[in-house]
Amino acid sequence: DAGLLVASSTVQEPYFREEGELIRLPAVLSNDPVIRTVSRILRDEKDGGGYDSGNRHFEVDIGGERQLVLVTPYRDPHGLSWRIVVVIPESDIMEGIEKNTLATIFLILGSVIGTVFICILVARWITQPVHDLNQSARALSQGDWTGWTLPERHDELGELSESFRVMADRLEDSFSSLKVSEERYLSLFRSSADAILVFDDTTLTDLNPAAEKLFGLVSSGVIGREAEELFGESGSEIREMIRSLPPGPEYSEQTITRGSGEEERFMNVRLSRLVSEERPLVLMHVRDITRQRRAIILAAEQEALRDLFSRVRMILRLLPDPTFVIDTRRRILVWNKAMERLTGKSAEEMVGREGASYAEAIHRVERPILIDIALDPQIEPGEMYLNFERSDDLMTAIFRSETEKGVKYFSALAAPLYDTDGNLTGAIESVRDITQYKAAEETALMANRKLALLSGITRHDILNKIMISKGHIFLLEEEDLTAEQKSSVITIKRSLGDIERFIAFTRTYQELGIHSPVWQNLSETFHGAVTGLETNGVEMKIEHSDYSILADRLFEKV
């Protein structure tokens, strides 16, 4: 009905080539004058509103020769709407009659009955092939490709019938190929592992099972709905992609996300236009790339972790204090240079070893050490460590070790290691040689003891002298003294009392810093400090009596 030539018994190729492309030939532009003239008549009738959709016969004069035309419509369920046109020159039918006109006239005069009988036979002989062609054309219009009747004749009607049969065979092959192609593409559409959706503008018109599974949709309930309604938070993004898609064969590609957290999905969306006879459609091809994206992210994180671990290991290797790291299986991961110098064991020898090998290298004995306590807080430190302390996950202690150069003292610090999710992954221990500090501490303690002894002897001697002075003053008080003398004696006694207090304070000051600080109530300490002082009428008062202060035990004396 569009006026394009499908096939013809007189035209070999119903199309022409232009710039390498095959373009179907409009019938009105055919080189064949018969096809061109009949097509124009049919086109004019259609444009003028006189188009008849049924079978019809008419005659036309082409080049001074009349032609008989039979038009038969053909339609099928697939939407094909064709018209099959049979054109027979009137001369083909009437040629024999015209040649025998003169003889017929004479024969009629001689035998009317014989002539009539002959005319009937001739008419029947002529019209039967046309009738057969008509019946075959009707069968062809109804999609019956096997009902074509081929007359056993070798004239023009026989050739025309043969041409129609060839055309029918070609049409059957074309329809079969078209059906196979349609089934093949439909199978690919349905069986594709990627989601495929078809939109008319932003309205969904079709989708394959993979799309139903990916988006959780059912085709019967979503066909005809808008993209923004179907894909939730991603719907508006997909709608904008469709509307911004450029015309022509170009495509648009973008990665979108759905969900969040563990449910976050990454999808690669590619849009392209499909050329349709009615209006252009949009084909959306969606592929779930969550695994690939997560693999890329995981690879990047692992690379970053490897780089970070390499840097941390380099830092640990260069630390001045002996340090080593183990995992939860007590396998040594890091054994730095300072630890090599301390134990005489190289990193190549120690890294990768499990069990108590590190304890034997450091303490010369296989037993749980501070780093084991960091991994398992249930382990008791035992008598190996001096001044063991635990503050949350951090453990510190001091231990002594017998070496070839004598006894050495070390301070140790250990803590567990966790990953970003809070899972225990290992532990670290760092050791520091404090032998010199310990020796200095013992030297200071010895000096303090000597000074304390000297101070005690000196205080004792001074107090003895004060006691003697007090005895003489007591004897003086028994004498008959003048008022001025009594005042002098009282002043001397007060001075001796002050000297005794000063001597007592030197002993207190000597003990300053020896004991650990304790919490002391500020009010009680203040009132204890002012007891015995001559206030001369000054009122001693403290308002905040509930405060305590962490200070040396001699805070009150100070």
Secondary structure, DSSP 8 states (H G I E B T S, - for coil): ---B----SS-S-SEEEETTEEEE-BGGG-S-HHHHHHHHHHHHHHHTT----S-EEEEEEETTEEEEEEEEEEE-TTS-EEEEEEEEEHHHHHHHHHHTHHHHHHHHHH-HHHHHHHHHHHHHHHHHHHHHHHHHHHHHHTT-SS-----S--SHHHHHHHHHHHHHHHHHHHHHHHHHHHHHHHHHHHH-SSEEEEEETTEEEEE-HHHHHHHT--HHHHTT-BHHHHSGGGHHHHHHHHHT--SSS--EEEEEEES-GGG-EEEEEEEEEE--SSS-EEEEEEEE-HHHHHHHHHHHHHHHHHHHHHHHHHHHHH-SS-EEEEETT--EEEE-HHHHHHHS--HHHHTT--SSHHHHHHHSS-S--HHHHHH-TTS--TTS-EEEEEETTEEEEEEEEEETTEEEEEEEEEEEEE-TTS-EEEEEEEEEE-HHHHHHHHHHHHHHHHHHHHHHHHHHHHHHHHHHHHHHHHHHHTS---HHHHHHHHHHHHHHHHHHHHHHHHHHHHTTTTS--EEEEHHHHHHHHHTT---TT-----S-TT-EEEE-TTTTT-
